Amino acid sequence: MGGGGWKGEIKNKAKDGTPYWMDKKLSPFLTKPVFAIRFEITKRKKAEEE
């Protein structure tokens, strides 16, 4: 990703302790320091593990 952006998958925990996965994209934006887009991908990650 050009322009100093970042893309990756992050494993996190919900408040109840359940793990979940997010696909995140961070990129610089003209009026704000960072613009983020994220999608939950827990089902996909579980399917990949099986």
PyMOL commands that place a pseudoatom at each C-alpha (Angstrom):
pseudoatom trace, name=CA, resn=MET, resi=1, chain=A, elem=C, hetatm=0, pos=[0.000, 0.000, 0.000]
pseudoatom trace, name=CA, resn=GLY, resi=2, chain=A, elem=C, hetatm=0, pos=[1.614, 3.272, -1.036]
pseudoatom trace, name=CA, resn=GLY, resi=3, chain=A, elem=C, hetatm=0, pos=[1.551, 6.625, 0.703]
pseudoatom trace, name=CA, resn=GLY, resi=4, chain=A, elem=C, hetatm=0, pos=[2.375, 5.358, 4.175]
pseudoatom trace, name=CA, resn=GLY, resi=5, chain=A, elem=C, hetatm=0, pos=[-0.764, 3.237, 4.578]
pseudoatom trace, name=CA, resn=TRP, resi=6, chain=A, elem=C, hetatm=0, pos=[-1.061, -0.145, 6.272]
pseudoatom trace, name=CA, resn=LYS, resi=7, chain=A, elem=C, hetatm=0, pos=[-3.201, -3.266, 5.674]
pseudoatom trace, name=CA, resn=GLY, resi=8, chain=A, elem=C, hetatm=0, pos=[-3.362, -6.332, 7.861]
pseudoatom trace, name=CA, resn=GLU, resi=9, chain=A, elem=C, hetatm=0, pos=[-5.362, -8.800, 9.922]
pseudoatom trace, name=CA, resn=ILE, resi=10, chain=A, elem=C, hetatm=0, pos=[-5.702, -8.307, 13.681]
pseudoatom trace, name=CA, resn=LYS, resi=11, chain=A, elem=C, hetatm=0, pos=[-6.889, -10.798, 16.303]
pseudoatom trace, name=CA, resn=ASN, resi=12, chain=A, elem=C, hetatm=0, pos=[-8.695, -9.095, 19.183]
pseudoatom trace, name=CA, resn=LYS, resi=13, chain=A, elem=C, hetatm=0, pos=[-10.888, -10.044, 22.166]
pseudoatom trace, name=CA, resn=ALA, resi=14, chain=A, elem=C, hetatm=0, pos=[-14.481, -9.015, 22.829]
pseudoatom trace, name=CA, resn=LYS, resi=15, chain=A, elem=C, hetatm=0, pos=[-15.464, -7.829, 26.317]
pseudoatom trace, name=CA, resn=ASP, resi=16, chain=A, elem=C, hetatm=0, pos=[-16.616, -11.369, 27.161]
pseudoatom trace, name=CA, resn=GLY, resi=17, chain=A, elem=C, hetatm=0, pos=[-13.180, -12.746, 26.200]
pseudoatom trace, name=CA, resn=THR, resi=18, chain=A, elem=C, hetatm=0, pos=[-14.258, -14.263, 22.861]
pseudoatom trace, name=CA, resn=PRO, resi=19, chain=A, elem=C, hetatm=0, pos=[-11.575, -13.831, 20.194]
pseudoatom trace, name=CA, resn=TYR, resi=20, chain=A, elem=C, hetatm=0, pos=[-12.478, -12.233, 16.857]
pseudoatom trace, name=CA, resn=TRP, resi=21, chain=A, elem=C, hetatm=0, pos=[-10.566, -11.205, 13.736]
pseudoatom trace, name=CA, resn=MET, resi=22, chain=A, elem=C, hetatm=0, pos=[-10.622, -7.889, 11.850]
pseudoatom trace, name=CA, resn=ASP, resi=23, chain=A, elem=C, hetatm=0, pos=[-9.257, -7.002, 8.425]
pseudoatom trace, name=CA, resn=LYS, resi=24, chain=A, elem=C, hetatm=0, pos=[-8.047, -3.392, 8.704]
pseudoatom trace, name=CA, resn=LYS, resi=25, chain=A, elem=C, hetatm=0, pos=[-6.823, -0.803, 6.243]
pseudoatom trace, name=CA, resn=LEU, resi=26, chain=A, elem=C, hetatm=0, pos=[-5.273, 2.440, 7.502]
pseudoatom trace, name=CA, resn=SER, resi=27, chain=A, elem=C, hetatm=0, pos=[-4.296, 5.276, 5.222]
pseudoatom trace, name=CA, resn=PRO, resi=28, chain=A, elem=C, hetatm=0, pos=[-3.476, 8.962, 5.529]
pseudoatom trace, name=CA, resn=PHE, resi=29, chain=A, elem=C, hetatm=0, pos=[-6.371, 11.277, 4.684]
pseudoatom trace, name=CA, resn=LEU, resi=30, chain=A, elem=C, hetatm=0, pos=[-6.320, 14.918, 3.620]
pseudoatom trace, name=CA, resn=THR, resi=31, chain=A, elem=C, hetatm=0, pos=[-8.189, 16.441, 6.581]
pseudoatom trace, name=CA, resn=LYS, resi=32, chain=A, elem=C, hetatm=0, pos=[-7.566, 13.829, 9.297]
pseudoatom trace, name=CA, resn=PRO, resi=33, chain=A, elem=C, hetatm=0, pos=[-4.402, 12.044, 10.405]
pseudoatom trace, name=CA, resn=VAL, resi=34, chain=A, elem=C, hetatm=0, pos=[-5.683, 8.517, 9.597]
pseudoatom trace, name=CA, resn=PHE, resi=35, chain=A, elem=C, hetatm=0, pos=[-8.661, 7.000, 7.800]
pseudoatom trace, name=CA, resn=ALA, resi=36, chain=A, elem=C, hetatm=0, pos=[-9.524, 3.400, 8.797]
pseudoatom trace, name=CA, resn=ILE, resi=37, chain=A, elem=C, hetatm=0, pos=[-11.697, 0.743, 7.170]
pseudoatom trace, name=CA, resn=ARG, resi=38, chain=A, elem=C, hetatm=0, pos=[-12.292, -2.536, 8.967]
pseudoatom trace, name=CA, resn=PHE, resi=39, chain=A, elem=C, hetatm=0, pos=[-14.270, -5.719, 8.397]
pseudoatom trace, name=CA, resn=GLU, resi=40, chain=A, elem=C, hetatm=0, pos=[-14.885, -8.610, 10.770]
pseudoatom trace, name=CA, resn=ILE, resi=41, chain=A, elem=C, hetatm=0, pos=[-13.413, -11.802, 9.276]
pseudoatom trace, name=CA, resn=THR, resi=42, chain=A, elem=C, hetatm=0, pos=[-13.799, -14.267, 12.176]
pseudoatom trace, name=CA, resn=LYS, resi=43, chain=A, elem=C, hetatm=0, pos=[-15.822, -16.793, 10.125]
pseudoatom trace, name=CA, resn=ARG, resi=44, chain=A, elem=C, hetatm=0, pos=[-13.219, -16.750, 7.343]
pseudoatom trace, name=CA, resn=LYS, resi=45, chain=A, elem=C, hetatm=0, pos=[-10.332, -17.255, 9.787]
pseudoatom trace, name=CA, resn=LYS, resi=46, chain=A, elem=C, hetatm=0, pos=[-12.123, -20.203, 11.465]
pseudoatom trace, name=CA, resn=ALA, resi=47, chain=A, elem=C, hetatm=0, pos=[-12.705, -21.801, 8.045]
pseudoatom trace, name=CA, resn=GLU, resi=48, chain=A, elem=C, hetatm=0, pos=[-8.996, -21.369, 7.206]
pseudoatom trace, name=CA, resn=GLU, resi=49, chain=A, elem=C, hetatm=0, pos=[-8.005, -23.123, 10.453]
pseudoatom trace, name=CA, resn=GLU, resi=50, chain=A, elem=C, hetatm=0, pos=[-10.171, -26.186, 9.668]
for i in range(1, 50): cmd.bond("trace and resi %d" % i, "trace and resi %d" % (i + 1))
show_as sticks, trace
zoom trace
